[in-house]
Amino acid sequence: MEGLYYEPISPEYVVKNLETAYKLEDIERYKQCLDKDSFKFYFDPSQSDIQDILRDRWGIDSLSWGYNEEILSAQRIFDYADNIILNITNGSPIYKGDSVQTWIWDYYLKIEPPFEGQSEAVGKAIFTFVKKGRYWYIRLWQDYKSGV
């Protein structure tokens, strides 16, 4: 499995590792893609039902969550799914600094069997990466679904 992952020396490699970790349902490798100290995930505010789901299922009364909630969510999906297809493509930088970069990506996610009533998600993800030492990590993940 080691050959499937890249040393995270660029934001592009972090995204490739994230994609592979999701497909292989590898929670330890998934954790290595996220900045444990400052990670934040922001849900698409245009999804009318997301706030109810977050409140009722997770006890979260906002449109964001942190590292621990993200790992718990990913683990639930990995434990549940028979097959996960995740394609993250067409990355384009919005901002490129020496230690912080922001990129926008297209994504397609399919979970089989459908998870919580949804089988596919298509949209854009905006990742803000932070460099710590030699390696890059995702600090901020903003999700914008376009629906299927």
FIRO-413092 format. One record per atom (N, C-alpha, C): residue in three letters; chain; atom name; x, y, z. Coordinates in steps of 0.001 Angstrom, whole numbers, plus 500000, padded with zeros to 6 digits. Layout:
# FIRO-413092
ATOM / ala / A / CA / X / Y / Z
...
//
This chain:
# FIRO-413092
ATOM / met / A / N / 500817 / 498789 / 500000
ATOM / met / A / CA / 500000 / 500000 / 500000
ATOM / met / A / C / 500851 / 501261 / 500000
ATOM / glu / A / N / 502059 / 501149 / 500502
ATOM / glu / A / CA / 502923 / 502323 / 500616
ATOM / glu / A / C / 503099 / 503028 / 499275
ATOM / gly / A / N / 503219 / 502288 / 498185
ATOM / gly / A / CA / 503430 / 502862 / 496872
ATOM / gly / A / C / 502250 / 503653 / 496338
ATOM / leu / A / N / 501091 / 503517 / 496970
ATOM / leu / A / CA / 499903 / 504232 / 496509
ATOM / leu / A / C / 499844 / 505668 / 497020
ATOM / tyr / A / N / 500673 / 505981 / 497996
ATOM / tyr / A / CA / 500656 / 507298 / 498613
ATOM / tyr / A / C / 501905 / 508086 / 498242
ATOM / tyr / A / N / 501762 / 509399 / 498253
ATOM / tyr / A / CA / 502855 / 510309 / 497932
ATOM / tyr / A / C / 503335 / 511012 / 499193
ATOM / glu / A / N / 504597 / 511361 / 499199
ATOM / glu / A / CA / 505101 / 512220 / 500262
ATOM / glu / A / C / 504389 / 513566 / 500092
ATOM / pro / A / N / 503730 / 514095 / 501130
ATOM / pro / A / CA / 502883 / 515286 / 500973
ATOM / pro / A / C / 503672 / 516600 / 500867
ATOM / ile / A / N / 504518 / 516683 / 499842
ATOM / ile / A / CA / 505386 / 517851 / 499677
ATOM / ile / A / C / 504753 / 518922 / 498797
ATOM / ser / A / N / 503481 / 518701 / 498399
ATOM / ser / A / CA / 502752 / 519709 / 497637
ATOM / ser / A / C / 501257 / 519537 / 497929
ATOM / pro / A / N / 500472 / 520604 / 497772
ATOM / pro / A / CA / 499026 / 520454 / 497936
ATOM / pro / A / C / 498425 / 519404 / 497000
ATOM / glu / A / N / 498946 / 519311 / 495789
ATOM / glu / A / CA / 498423 / 518313 / 494846
ATOM / glu / A / C / 498612 / 516891 / 495377
ATOM / tyr / A / N / 499750 / 516627 / 496000
ATOM / tyr / A / CA / 499991 / 515295 / 496557
ATOM / tyr / A / C / 499092 / 515019 / 497758
ATOM / val / A / N / 498798 / 516032 / 498539
ATOM / val / A / CA / 497874 / 515852 / 499665
ATOM / val / A / C / 496502 / 515428 / 499144
ATOM / val / A / N / 496044 / 516070 / 498078
ATOM / val / A / CA / 494739 / 515736 / 497509
ATOM / val / A / C / 494754 / 514322 / 496935
ATOM / lys / A / N / 495833 / 513927 / 496284
ATOM / lys / A / CA / 495929 / 512553 / 495772
ATOM / lys / A / C / 495884 / 511549 / 496921
ATOM / asn / A / N / 496566 / 511869 / 498013
ATOM / asn / A / CA / 496557 / 510993 / 499186
ATOM / asn / A / C / 495175 / 510922 / 499819
ATOM / leu / A / N / 494486 / 512046 / 499884
ATOM / leu / A / CA / 493131 / 512075 / 500429
ATOM / leu / A / C / 492206 / 511193 / 499592
ATOM / glu / A / N / 492302 / 511337 / 498304
ATOM / glu / A / CA / 491486 / 510558 / 497374
ATOM / glu / A / C / 491758 / 509048 / 497552
ATOM / thr / A / N / 493015 / 508673 / 497641
ATOM / thr / A / CA / 493381 / 507267 / 497813
ATOM / thr / A / C / 492937 / 506744 / 499170
ATOM / ala / A / N / 493137 / 507521 / 500224
ATOM / ala / A / CA / 492726 / 507095 / 501565
ATOM / ala / A / C / 491224 / 506848 / 501616
ATOM / tyr / A / N / 490445 / 507699 / 500967
ATOM / tyr / A / CA / 488995 / 507522 / 500942
ATOM / tyr / A / C / 488629 / 506256 / 500174
ATOM / lys / A / N / 489219 / 506074 / 499008
ATOM / lys / A / CA / 488908 / 504892 / 498189
ATOM / lys / A / C / 489276 / 503599 / 498910
ATOM / leu / A / N / 490398 / 503602 / 499646
ATOM / leu / A / CA / 490858 / 502414 / 500360
ATOM / leu / A / C / 490284 / 502326 / 501776
ATOM / glu / A / N / 489502 / 503339 / 502150
ATOM / glu / A / CA / 488895 / 503400 / 503492
ATOM / glu / A / C / 489975 / 503284 / 504572
ATOM / asp / A / N / 491023 / 504068 / 504403
ATOM / asp / A / CA / 492211 / 504032 / 505247
ATOM / asp / A / C / 492199 / 505264 / 506166
ATOM / ile / A / N / 491648 / 505107 / 507349
ATOM / ile / A / CA / 491460 / 506255 / 508244
ATOM / ile / A / C / 492790 / 506848 / 508714
ATOM / glu / A / N / 493805 / 506025 / 508919
ATOM / glu / A / CA / 495092 / 506552 / 509377
ATOM / glu / A / C / 495728 / 507442 / 508310
ATOM / arg / A / N / 495672 / 507034 / 507068
ATOM / arg / A / CA / 496209 / 507863 / 505981
ATOM / arg / A / C / 495343 / 509107 / 505771
ATOM / tyr / A / N / 494039 / 508968 / 505968
ATOM / tyr / A / CA / 493145 / 510118 / 505848
ATOM / tyr / A / C / 493522 / 511180 / 506889
ATOM / lys / A / N / 493770 / 510752 / 508107
ATOM / lys / A / CA / 494159 / 511683 / 509179
ATOM / lys / A / C / 495412 / 512477 / 508795
ATOM / gln / A / N / 496330 / 511821 / 508091
ATOM / gln / A / CA / 497596 / 512456 / 507723
ATOM / gln / A / C / 497423 / 513576 / 506691
ATOM / cys / A / N / 496247 / 513659 / 506076
ATOM / cys / A / CA / 495982 / 514712 / 505099
ATOM / cys / A / C / 495498 / 516009 / 505759
ATOM / leu / A / N / 495030 / 515906 / 506989
ATOM / leu / A / CA / 494397 / 517039 / 507666
ATOM / leu / A / C / 495308 / 517627 / 508728
ATOM / asp / A / N / 495233 / 518957 / 508899
ATOM / asp / A / CA / 495988 / 519621 / 509955
ATOM / asp / A / C / 495232 / 519430 / 511270
ATOM / lys / A / N / 495750 / 518566 / 512100
ATOM / lys / A / CA / 495076 / 518207 / 513356
ATOM / lys / A / C / 494847 / 519422 / 514250
ATOM / asp / A / N / 495735 / 520401 / 514192
ATOM / asp / A / CA / 495660 / 521567 / 515092
ATOM / asp / A / C / 494619 / 522603 / 514688
ATOM / ser / A / N / 494295 / 522683 / 513389
ATOM / ser / A / CA / 493420 / 523785 / 512973
ATOM / ser / A / C / 492375 / 523406 / 511928
ATOM / phe / A / N / 492223 / 522108 / 511614
ATOM / phe / A / CA / 491306 / 521708 / 510554
ATOM / phe / A / C / 489867 / 522143 / 510838
ATOM / lys / A / N / 489223 / 522619 / 509771
ATOM / lys / A / CA / 487802 / 523002 / 509833
ATOM / lys / A / C / 487149 / 522619 / 508516
ATOM / phe / A / N / 485965 / 521991 / 508606
ATOM / phe / A / CA / 485162 / 521646 / 507436
ATOM / phe / A / C / 483927 / 522515 / 507444
ATOM / tyr / A / N / 483635 / 523159 / 506308
ATOM / tyr / A / CA / 482436 / 523994 / 506174
ATOM / tyr / A / C / 481497 / 523352 / 505167
ATOM / phe / A / N / 480280 / 523087 / 505622
ATOM / phe / A / CA / 479252 / 522516 / 504755
ATOM / phe / A / C / 478694 / 523580 / 503826
ATOM / asp / A / N / 478156 / 523131 / 502715
ATOM / asp / A / CA / 477527 / 524012 / 501735
ATOM / asp / A / C / 476304 / 524671 / 502375
ATOM / pro / A / N / 476327 / 525985 / 502544
ATOM / pro / A / CA / 475196 / 526662 / 503203
ATOM / pro / A / C / 473921 / 526651 / 502365
ATOM / ser / A / N / 474011 / 526328 / 501073
ATOM / ser / A / CA / 472811 / 526316 / 500244
ATOM / ser / A / C / 471999 / 525026 / 500410
ATOM / gln / A / N / 472575 / 524038 / 501070
ATOM / gln / A / CA / 471835 / 522800 / 501318
ATOM / gln / A / C / 470896 / 523015 / 502494
ATOM / ser / A / N / 469615 / 523099 / 502210
ATOM / ser / A / CA / 468640 / 523482 / 503233
ATOM / ser / A / C / 468534 / 522470 / 504364
ATOM / asp / A / N / 468759 / 521203 / 504095
ATOM / asp / A / CA / 468575 / 520199 / 505133
ATOM / asp / A / C / 469815 / 519931 / 505977
ATOM / ile / A / N / 470959 / 520465 / 505597
ATOM / ile / A / CA / 472195 / 520120 / 506286
ATOM / ile / A / C / 472203 / 520581 / 507739
ATOM / gln / A / N / 471653 / 521747 / 508025
ATOM / gln / A / CA / 471666 / 522232 / 509402
ATOM / gln / A / C / 470841 / 521320 / 510318
ATOM / asp / A / N / 469696 / 520830 / 509824
ATOM / asp / A / CA / 468882 / 519903 / 510619
ATOM / asp / A / C / 469628 / 518597 / 510859
ATOM / ile / A / N / 470290 / 518082 / 509825
ATOM / ile / A / CA / 471049 / 516837 / 509964
ATOM / ile / A / C / 472173 / 517016 / 510984
ATOM / leu / A / N / 472909 / 518111 / 510887
ATOM / leu / A / CA / 474010 / 518355 / 511824
ATOM / leu / A / C / 473507 / 518456 / 513261
ATOM / arg / A / N / 472406 / 519164 / 513455
ATOM / arg / A / CA / 471852 / 519338 / 514805
ATOM / arg / A / C / 471306 / 518014 / 515339
ATOM / asp / A / N / 470481 / 517325 / 514525
ATOM / asp / A / CA / 469794 / 516124 / 515007
ATOM / asp / A / C / 470714 / 514917 / 515151
ATOM / arg / A / N / 471651 / 514737 / 514240
ATOM / arg / A / CA / 472508 / 513544 / 514265
ATOM / arg / A / C / 473831 / 513755 / 514974
ATOM / trp / A / N / 474319 / 514993 / 514980
ATOM / trp / A / CA / 475653 / 515248 / 515520
ATOM / trp / A / C / 475655 / 516203 / 516712
ATOM / gly / A / N / 474524 / 516862 / 516966
ATOM / gly / A / CA / 474483 / 517829 / 518060
ATOM / gly / A / C / 475280 / 519082 / 517775
ATOM / ile / A / N / 475441 / 519402 / 516492
ATOM / ile / A / CA / 476229 / 520565 / 516081
ATOM / ile / A / C / 475265 / 521620 / 515545
ATOM / asp / A / N / 475357 / 522812 / 516101
ATOM / asp / A / CA / 474433 / 523876 / 515702
ATOM / asp / A / C / 475146 / 524945 / 514873
ATOM / ser / A / N / 475923 / 524493 / 513911
ATOM / ser / A / CA / 476591 / 525412 / 512988
ATOM / ser / A / C / 476817 / 524665 / 511677
ATOM / leu / A / N / 477339 / 525354 / 510689
ATOM / leu / A / CA / 477604 / 524730 / 509390
ATOM / leu / A / C / 479069 / 524324 / 509242
ATOM / ser / A / N / 479735 / 524100 / 510366
ATOM / ser / A / CA / 481132 / 523674 / 510299
ATOM / ser / A / C / 481423 / 522696 / 511432
ATOM / trp / A / N / 482514 / 521959 / 511252
ATOM / trp / A / CA / 483011 / 521132 / 512341
ATOM / trp / A / C / 484506 / 521010 / 512232
ATOM / gly / A / N / 485115 / 520483 / 513269
ATOM / gly / A / CA / 486562 / 520414 / 513340
ATOM / gly / A / C / 487127 / 519038 / 513030
ATOM / tyr / A / N / 488381 / 518868 / 513375
ATOM / tyr / A / CA / 489136 / 517655 / 513068
ATOM / tyr / A / C / 488471 / 516397 / 513633
ATOM / asn / A / N / 488128 / 516408 / 514924
ATOM / asn / A / CA / 487580 / 515206 / 515551
ATOM / asn / A / C / 486281 / 514763 / 514896
ATOM / glu / A / N / 485389 / 515710 / 514610
ATOM / glu / A / CA / 484119 / 515376 / 513962
ATOM / glu / A / C / 484350 / 514845 / 512550
ATOM / glu / A / N / 485315 / 515420 / 511855
ATOM / glu / A / CA / 485622 / 514958 / 510496
ATOM / glu / A / C / 486123 / 513519 / 510516
ATOM / ile / A / N / 486987 / 513202 / 511456
ATOM / ile / A / CA / 487519 / 511839 / 511546
ATOM / ile / A / C / 486402 / 510865 / 511922
ATOM / leu / A / N / 485547 / 511235 / 512866
ATOM / leu / A / CA / 484421 / 510369 / 513236
ATOM / leu / A / C / 483489 / 510133 / 512047
ATOM / ser / A / N / 483214 / 511184 / 511299
ATOM / ser / A / CA / 482349 / 511073 / 510130
ATOM / ser / A / C / 482964 / 510151 / 509080
ATOM / ala / A / N / 484233 / 510359 / 508782
ATOM / ala / A / CA / 484917 / 509514 / 507795
ATOM / ala / A / C / 484928 / 508061 / 508253
ATOM / gln / A / N / 485187 / 507833 / 509543
ATOM / gln / A / CA / 485215 / 506455 / 510048
ATOM / gln / A / C / 483850 / 505791 / 509912
ATOM / arg / A / N / 482785 / 506545 / 510182
ATOM / arg / A / CA / 481426 / 505999 / 510011
ATOM / arg / A / C / 481183 / 505595 / 508560
ATOM / ile / A / N / 481587 / 506441 / 507634
ATOM / ile / A / CA / 481417 / 506133 / 506212
ATOM / ile / A / C / 482250 / 504910 / 505831
ATOM / phe / A / N / 483511 / 504871 / 506269
ATOM / phe / A / CA / 484394 / 503756 / 505933
ATOM / phe / A / C / 483845 / 502437 / 506487
ATOM / asp / A / N / 483338 / 502475 / 507725
ATOM / asp / A / CA / 482786 / 501268 / 508339
ATOM / asp / A / C / 481539 / 500782 / 507607
ATOM / tyr / A / N / 480780 / 501703 / 507065
ATOM / tyr / A / CA / 479504 / 501406 / 506421
ATOM / tyr / A / C / 479658 / 500939 / 504972
ATOM / ala / A / N / 480512 / 501585 / 504230
ATOM / ala / A / CA / 480549 / 501428 / 502772
ATOM / ala / A / C / 481140 / 500096 / 502327
ATOM / asp / A / N / 480543 / 499546 / 501272
ATOM / asp / A / CA / 481122 / 498406 / 500579
ATOM / asp / A / C / 482103 / 498890 / 499516
ATOM / asn / A / N / 481812 / 500074 / 498955
ATOM / asn / A / CA / 482653 / 500626 / 497898
ATOM / asn / A / C / 482538 / 502150 / 497907
ATOM / ile / A / N / 483663 / 502812 / 497753
ATOM / ile / A / CA / 483689 / 504274 / 497681
ATOM / ile / A / C / 484441 / 504674 / 496416
ATOM / ile / A / N / 483812 / 505532 / 495639
ATOM / ile / A / CA / 484460 / 506128 / 494473
ATOM / ile / A / C / 484609 / 507612 / 494775
ATOM / leu / A / N / 485815 / 508107 / 494731
ATOM / leu / A / CA / 486071 / 509534 / 494932
ATOM / leu / A / C / 487049 / 509988 / 493863
ATOM / asn / A / N / 486615 / 510942 / 493077
ATOM / asn / A / CA / 487479 / 511552 / 492071
ATOM / asn / A / C / 487559 / 513046 / 492355
ATOM / ile / A / N / 488761 / 513526 / 492570
ATOM / ile / A / CA / 489008 / 514952 / 492804
ATOM / ile / A / C / 489887 / 515414 / 491649
ATOM / thr / A / N / 489352 / 516325 / 490830
ATOM / thr / A / CA / 490025 / 516689 / 489580
ATOM / thr / A / C / 490024 / 518202 / 489354
ATOM / asn / A / N / 490744 / 518613 / 488338
ATOM / asn / A / CA / 490748 / 519997 / 487853
ATOM / asn / A / C / 491130 / 521004 / 488934
ATOM / gly / A / N / 492178 / 520683 / 489680
ATOM / gly / A / CA / 492641 / 521606 / 490701
ATOM / gly / A / C / 493200 / 522880 / 490101
ATOM / ser / A / N / 492815 / 523984 / 490703
ATOM / ser / A / CA / 493271 / 525281 / 490227
ATOM / ser / A / C / 493584 / 526172 / 491425
ATOM / pro / A / N / 494782 / 526740 / 491482
ATOM / pro / A / CA / 495126 / 527572 / 492636
ATOM / pro / A / C / 494370 / 528905 / 492626
ATOM / ile / A / N / 493926 / 529284 / 493792
ATOM / ile / A / CA / 493311 / 530599 / 494006
ATOM / ile / A / C / 494348 / 531539 / 494618
ATOM / tyr / A / N / 495131 / 530983 / 495541
ATOM / tyr / A / CA / 496193 / 531740 / 496200
ATOM / tyr / A / C / 497363 / 530793 / 496455
ATOM / lys / A / N / 498598 / 531240 / 496123
ATOM / lys / A / CA / 499784 / 530422 / 496349
ATOM / lys / A / C / 500829 / 531223 / 497111
ATOM / gly / A / N / 500976 / 530899 / 498383
ATOM / gly / A / CA / 502027 / 531475 / 499194
ATOM / gly / A / C / 503043 / 530396 / 499558
ATOM / asp / A / N / 504076 / 530787 / 500286
ATOM / asp / A / CA / 505117 / 529834 / 500663
ATOM / asp / A / C / 504636 / 528804 / 501677
ATOM / ser / A / N / 503735 / 529210 / 502591
ATOM / ser / A / CA / 503298 / 528292 / 503647
ATOM / ser / A / C / 501781 / 528127 / 503717
ATOM / val / A / N / 501047 / 528851 / 502885
ATOM / val / A / CA / 499593 / 528727 / 502803
ATOM / val / A / C / 499191 / 528805 / 501331
ATOM / gln / A / N / 498331 / 527874 / 500915
ATOM / gln / A / CA / 497808 / 527901 / 499548
ATOM / gln / A / C / 496336 / 527536 / 499579
ATOM / thr / A / N / 495572 / 528120 / 498665
ATOM / thr / A / CA / 494156 / 527801 / 498529
ATOM / thr / A / C / 493899 / 527370 / 497090
ATOM / trp / A / N / 493231 / 526235 / 496948
ATOM / trp / A / CA / 492928 / 525643 / 495648
ATOM / trp / A / C / 491459 / 525306 / 495578
ATOM / ile / A / N / 490910 / 525321 / 494356
ATOM / ile / A / CA / 489548 / 524858 / 494123
ATOM / ile / A / C / 489612 / 523608 / 493251
ATOM / trp / A / N / 488793 / 522608 / 493582
ATOM / trp / A / CA / 488790 / 521319 / 492900
ATOM / trp / A / C / 487352 / 520912 / 492584
ATOM / asp / A / N / 487177 / 520142 / 491525
ATOM / asp / A / CA / 485908 / 519464 / 491254
ATOM / asp / A / C / 485960 / 518114 / 491961
ATOM / tyr / A / N / 484805 / 517660 / 492458
ATOM / tyr / A / CA / 484799 / 516322 / 493035
ATOM / tyr / A / C / 483544 / 515555 / 492652
ATOM / tyr / A / N / 483706 / 514246 / 492654
ATOM / tyr / A / CA / 482606 / 513302 / 492467
ATOM / tyr / A / C / 482792 / 512220 / 493522
ATOM / leu / A / N / 481757 / 511986 / 494330
ATOM / leu / A / CA / 481799 / 510980 / 495388
ATOM / leu / A / C / 480596 / 510072 / 495242
ATOM / lys / A / N / 480860 / 508766 / 495263
ATOM / lys / A / CA / 479776 / 507791 / 495243
ATOM / lys / A / C / 480067 / 506757 / 496325
ATOM / ile / A / N / 479070 / 506525 / 497182
ATOM / ile / A / CA / 479188 / 505563 / 498263
ATOM / ile / A / C / 478165 / 504467 / 498013
ATOM / glu / A / N / 478628 / 503220 / 498033
ATOM / glu / A / CA / 477738 / 502083 / 497805
ATOM / glu / A / C / 477776 / 501158 / 499007
ATOM / pro / A / N / 476637 / 500757 / 499556
ATOM / pro / A / CA / 475298 / 501246 / 499234
ATOM / pro / A / C / 475154 / 502710 / 499662
ATOM / pro / A / N / 474109 / 503400 / 499218
ATOM / pro / A / CA / 473926 / 504812 / 499564
ATOM / pro / A / C / 473998 / 505038 / 501080
ATOM / phe / A / N / 474717 / 506080 / 501473
ATOM / phe / A / CA / 474917 / 506424 / 502883
ATOM / phe / A / C / 473950 / 507523 / 503276
ATOM / glu / A / N / 473176 / 507273 / 504326
ATOM / glu / A / CA / 472193 / 508242 / 504834
ATOM / glu / A / C / 471320 / 508791 / 503715
ATOM / gly / A / N / 470905 / 507883 / 502818
ATOM / gly / A / CA / 469963 / 508249 / 501764
ATOM / gly / A / C / 470567 / 508918 / 500545
ATOM / gln / A / N / 471862 / 509147 / 500562
ATOM / gln / A / CA / 472489 / 509823 / 499417
ATOM / gln / A / C / 473559 / 508916 / 498833
ATOM / ser / A / N / 473476 / 508696 / 497531
ATOM / ser / A / CA / 474451 / 507802 / 496912
ATOM / ser / A / C / 475575 / 508556 / 496215
ATOM / glu / A / N / 475303 / 509754 / 495701
ATOM / glu / A / CA / 476317 / 510492 / 494955
ATOM / glu / A / C / 476346 / 511952 / 495381
ATOM / ala / A / N / 477515 / 512525 / 495286
ATOM / ala / A / CA / 477674 / 513962 / 495529
ATOM / ala / A / C / 478652 / 514495 / 494493
ATOM / val / A / N / 478296 / 515616 / 493903
ATOM / val / A / CA / 479122 / 516270 / 492904
ATOM / val / A / C / 479220 / 517737 / 493297
ATOM / gly / A / N / 480392 / 518312 / 493146
ATOM / gly / A / CA / 480505 / 519725 / 493462
ATOM / gly / A / C / 481930 / 520222 / 493386
ATOM / lys / A / N / 482157 / 521277 / 494134
ATOM / lys / A / CA / 483475 / 521892 / 494208
ATOM / lys / A / C / 483915 / 521903 / 495664
ATOM / ala / A / N / 485190 / 521702 / 495856
ATOM / ala / A / CA / 485794 / 521783 / 497178
ATOM / ala / A / C / 486893 / 522824 / 497118
ATOM / ile / A / N / 486873 / 523712 / 498081
ATOM / ile / A / CA / 487954 / 524688 / 498215
ATOM / ile / A / C / 488769 / 524264 / 499425
ATOM / phe / A / N / 490041 / 523953 / 499168
ATOM / phe / A / CA / 490964 / 523541 / 500226
ATOM / phe / A / C / 491969 / 524656 / 500479
ATOM / thr / A / N / 492156 / 524981 / 501740
ATOM / thr / A / CA / 493270 / 525832 / 502135
ATOM / thr / A / C / 494281 / 524928 / 502822
ATOM / phe / A / N / 495491 / 524943 / 502299
ATOM / phe / A / CA / 496566 / 524088 / 502785
ATOM / phe / A / C / 497538 / 524917 / 503616
ATOM / val / A / N / 498135 / 524275 / 504609
ATOM / val / A / CA / 499172 / 524907 / 505414
ATOM / val / A / C / 500407 / 524010 / 505359
ATOM / lys / A / N / 501557 / 524647 / 505270
ATOM / lys / A / CA / 502808 / 523904 / 505236
ATOM / lys / A / C / 503438 / 523940 / 506618
ATOM / lys / A / N / 503761 / 522746 / 507122
ATOM / lys / A / CA / 504430 / 522618 / 508426
ATOM / lys / A / C / 505681 / 521793 / 508187
ATOM / gly / A / N / 506829 / 522425 / 508354
ATOM / gly / A / CA / 508071 / 521744 / 508003
ATOM / gly / A / C / 508103 / 521541 / 506502
ATOM / arg / A / N / 508296 / 520297 / 506065
ATOM / arg / A / CA / 508332 / 519985 / 504627
ATOM / arg / A / C / 506964 / 519652 / 504062
ATOM / tyr / A / N / 506008 / 519359 / 504943
ATOM / tyr / A / CA / 504752 / 518767 / 504483
ATOM / tyr / A / C / 503561 / 519718 / 504524
ATOM / trp / A / N / 502635 / 519456 / 503605
ATOM / trp / A / CA / 501401 / 520222 / 503490
ATOM / trp / A / C / 500235 / 519435 / 504082
ATOM / tyr / A / N / 499274 / 520175 / 504639
ATOM / tyr / A / CA / 498076 / 519589 / 505250
ATOM / tyr / A / C / 496874 / 520465 / 504889
ATOM / ile / A / N / 495692 / 519860 / 504903
ATOM / ile / A / CA / 494466 / 520628 / 504682
ATOM / ile / A / C / 494054 / 521271 / 505995
ATOM / arg / A / N / 493967 / 522583 / 505992
ATOM / arg / A / CA / 493540 / 523341 / 507163
ATOM / arg / A / C / 492055 / 523665 / 507086
ATOM / leu / A / N / 491582 / 523949 / 505881
ATOM / leu / A / CA / 490198 / 524381 / 505693
ATOM / leu / A / C / 489631 / 523686 / 504468
ATOM / trp / A / N / 488413 / 523158 / 504605
ATOM / trp / A / CA / 487733 / 522451 / 503516
ATOM / trp / A / C / 486333 / 523042 / 503419
ATOM / gln / A / N / 486071 / 523718 / 502306
ATOM / gln / A / CA / 484749 / 524303 / 502068
ATOM / gln / A / C / 484080 / 523495 / 500958
ATOM / asp / A / N / 482875 / 523004 / 501235
ATOM / asp / A / CA / 482157 / 522127 / 500325
ATOM / asp / A / C / 481022 / 522883 / 499628
ATOM / tyr / A / N / 480940 / 522733 / 498315
ATOM / tyr / A / CA / 479869 / 523336 / 497534
ATOM / tyr / A / C / 479325 / 522275 / 496586
ATOM / lys / A / N / 478218 / 521677 / 496961
ATOM / lys / A / CA / 477616 / 520615 / 496147
ATOM / lys / A / C / 476824 / 521211 / 495009
ATOM / ser / A / N / 476881 / 520515 / 493862
ATOM / ser / A / CA / 476045 / 520944 / 492741
ATOM / ser / A / C / 474878 / 519989 / 492546
ATOM / gly / A / N / 474852 / 518887 / 493310
ATOM / gly / A / CA / 473715 / 517961 / 493253
ATOM / gly / A / C / 473818 / 516989 / 492101
ATOM / val / A / N / 473102 / 515901 / 492240
ATOM / val / A / CA / 473074 / 514872 / 491196
ATOM / val / A / C / 471622 / 514512 / 490976
//
